[in-house]
Amino acid sequence: KNNKPVVYSIIEAGEFHLSNTKGRYLKLMGEIEQNGRFPLGEWKYLLQAGKTVGDVPYPLLKFIHGKGGGAHGFYEFSLMNNREYIADAYGALFTEVKTNGLIFNYIPLVKRLNLREMASFKIAYGTLKNSHSQLIDIPTSSSRFSKPYSEVSVGICNLLSIFAIDSTW
């Protein structure tokens, strides 16, 4: 554990066989992740980018993670349906700031609850070539991006030392 960025890079090459069709593909993916502290709180971010080279069936493409059910996830979009967007070239940014009571520490009775403010911003965008759907039809529940998808949220954390409540737009 440290405050320095962690860089992940993945190169995946493969061959798929689908009925009478076979093809080769190459996936290039990279991530930069960092958790850091500063005098007023903590900040974390994850920056992802990737590209699929070659025409592939849709299960081999990148699905942007939407709400899969259950608890809030830092690496998923809260208002997006799971597998709503699909891409062969994509980029995404997830960032979150939690303060050490920047506002709540100035409210006498609330200060005793040790509440913390939090805010996050998430954005994703990608492109998708039409040639992928010639191998297998892309499900109607998934679509390509027409513009970048983003979410902003603000909230309160450290409720009973384990819960957080946030509002997302």
C-alpha positions as CSV (number, residue, x, y, z in Angstrom):
1,K,0.0,0.0,0.0
2,N,1.3,3.4,-1.0
3,N,0.2,6.7,-2.5
4,K,1.8,6.1,-5.9
5,P,-0.2,5.3,-9.0
6,V,-0.4,1.6,-10.0
7,V,-0.3,0.9,-13.7
8,Y,-1.8,-2.2,-15.2
9,S,-1.4,-3.2,-18.9
10,I,-2.9,-6.2,-20.6
11,I,-2.3,-7.6,-24.0
12,E,-4.6,-10.4,-25.0
13,A,-4.5,-12.2,-28.4
14,G,-6.7,-15.1,-29.4
15,E,-8.6,-16.9,-32.0
16,F,-12.4,-17.6,-31.9
17,H,-14.4,-20.2,-33.7
18,L,-18.1,-19.5,-34.3
19,S,-20.1,-21.9,-36.5
20,N,-18.3,-21.7,-39.8
21,T,-16.4,-18.5,-39.0
22,K,-13.1,-18.2,-37.3
23,G,-11.0,-15.1,-36.7
24,R,-8.2,-13.7,-34.7
25,Y,-8.2,-10.7,-32.5
26,L,-6.0,-8.5,-30.3
27,K,-7.0,-6.6,-27.2
28,L,-4.9,-3.8,-25.7
29,M,-6.0,-2.6,-22.3
30,G,-4.5,-0.3,-19.7
31,E,-5.4,1.1,-16.3
32,I,-4.0,3.6,-13.9
33,E,-5.3,3.5,-10.3
34,Q,-4.3,5.6,-7.3
35,N,-5.5,6.2,-3.7
36,G,-4.1,9.2,-2.0
37,R,-4.5,11.2,1.1
38,F,-4.4,15.0,1.4
39,P,-4.9,17.3,4.4
40,L,-8.7,17.5,4.0
41,G,-9.4,13.9,3.2
42,E,-8.7,11.2,0.6
43,W,-9.0,10.8,-3.1
44,K,-9.0,7.8,-5.4
45,Y,-9.3,7.4,-9.1
46,L,-9.2,4.8,-11.8
47,L,-8.5,5.6,-15.5
48,Q,-9.2,2.8,-18.0
49,A,-8.7,2.6,-21.8
50,G,-8.8,-0.3,-24.3
51,K,-9.0,-1.3,-27.9
52,T,-10.0,-4.5,-29.6
53,V,-8.4,-5.0,-33.0
54,G,-10.2,-7.3,-35.4
55,D,-13.9,-8.2,-35.8
56,V,-15.1,-10.3,-32.9
57,P,-18.5,-11.6,-31.6
58,Y,-20.0,-9.3,-29.0
59,P,-19.1,-11.4,-25.9
60,L,-15.4,-10.5,-26.6
61,L,-16.1,-6.7,-26.7
62,K,-16.0,-4.4,-23.7
63,F,-19.2,-4.0,-21.7
64,I,-19.2,-1.0,-19.5
65,H,-20.3,-2.0,-16.0
66,G,-23.7,-0.7,-14.9
67,K,-25.6,-1.4,-11.8
68,G,-25.6,-5.2,-11.3
69,G,-27.7,-5.1,-8.1
70,G,-26.7,-5.1,-4.5
71,A,-24.4,-2.5,-3.0
72,H,-22.8,0.6,-4.6
73,G,-19.7,-0.1,-6.5
74,F,-16.9,2.3,-7.2
75,Y,-16.1,0.7,-10.5
76,E,-19.7,0.7,-11.9
77,F,-22.2,3.3,-13.0
78,S,-25.1,3.5,-10.6
79,L,-27.8,4.7,-13.1
80,M,-26.7,2.6,-16.1
81,N,-28.2,-0.8,-16.7
82,N,-25.7,-3.6,-16.6
83,R,-24.3,-4.3,-20.1
84,E,-26.2,-1.3,-21.5
85,Y,-23.2,0.0,-23.5
86,I,-20.7,-2.0,-25.5
87,A,-17.5,-0.8,-27.3
88,D,-14.5,-2.0,-29.2
89,A,-12.5,1.1,-28.2
90,Y,-13.2,2.8,-24.9
91,G,-12.1,5.0,-22.1
92,A,-13.5,5.5,-18.6
93,L,-12.7,7.5,-15.5
94,F,-13.9,6.8,-12.0
95,T,-13.0,9.3,-9.2
96,E,-14.1,9.9,-5.7
97,V,-13.2,12.3,-2.9
98,K,-14.0,11.8,0.8
99,T,-13.3,14.7,3.2
100,N,-12.5,14.6,6.9
101,G,-15.7,16.5,7.9
102,L,-15.0,19.7,6.0
103,I,-18.5,21.0,6.6
104,F,-19.9,18.6,9.3
105,N,-17.1,19.4,11.8
106,Y,-18.4,22.9,12.1
107,I,-21.9,21.8,13.2
108,P,-21.7,21.2,16.9
109,L,-24.1,18.2,17.4
110,V,-23.4,16.7,14.0
111,K,-19.6,16.8,14.7
112,R,-20.0,14.1,17.4
113,L,-21.4,11.7,14.7
114,N,-18.1,11.9,12.8
115,L,-19.8,12.1,9.4
116,R,-17.8,12.6,6.3
117,E,-18.7,14.3,3.0
118,M,-18.1,12.5,-0.3
119,A,-18.4,13.3,-4.0
120,S,-17.7,11.3,-7.1
121,F,-17.5,11.7,-10.9
122,K,-17.6,8.9,-13.4
123,I,-17.5,9.1,-17.2
124,A,-17.2,6.6,-20.0
125,Y,-17.2,6.7,-23.8
126,G,-16.4,4.3,-26.6
127,T,-16.9,3.5,-30.2
128,L,-18.2,0.4,-31.9
129,K,-17.8,-0.7,-35.5
130,N,-20.8,-2.2,-37.4
131,S,-18.7,-5.2,-38.6
132,H,-18.9,-6.9,-35.2
133,S,-22.7,-7.4,-35.5
134,Q,-22.1,-9.4,-38.8
135,L,-20.8,-12.3,-36.7
136,I,-23.5,-12.4,-34.0
137,D,-26.3,-9.9,-33.6
138,I,-25.6,-7.6,-30.6
139,P,-28.4,-8.0,-28.0
140,T,-31.1,-5.2,-28.1
141,S,-30.4,-4.5,-24.5
142,S,-26.9,-3.3,-25.4
143,S,-26.1,-0.3,-27.6
144,R,-23.2,1.9,-28.7
145,F,-22.4,5.2,-27.2
146,S,-24.0,8.2,-28.9
147,K,-22.3,10.6,-26.5
148,P,-20.2,10.2,-23.3
149,Y,-22.0,8.8,-20.4
150,S,-21.3,10.5,-17.0
151,E,-22.6,10.5,-13.4
152,V,-22.0,12.9,-10.6
153,S,-22.8,12.1,-7.0
154,V,-22.6,13.7,-3.6
155,G,-23.3,12.1,-0.2
156,I,-22.5,11.4,3.4
157,C,-20.4,8.5,4.6
158,N,-19.4,7.0,7.9
159,L,-23.0,6.6,9.1
160,L,-22.8,4.2,12.0
161,S,-19.2,3.7,10.8
162,I,-20.2,1.5,7.9
163,F,-22.9,3.1,5.8
164,A,-22.9,5.8,3.1
165,I,-25.8,7.6,1.5
166,D,-25.3,9.5,-1.8
167,S,-27.4,11.1,-4.5
168,T,-26.5,10.5,-8.1
169,W,-27.3,12.4,-11.3
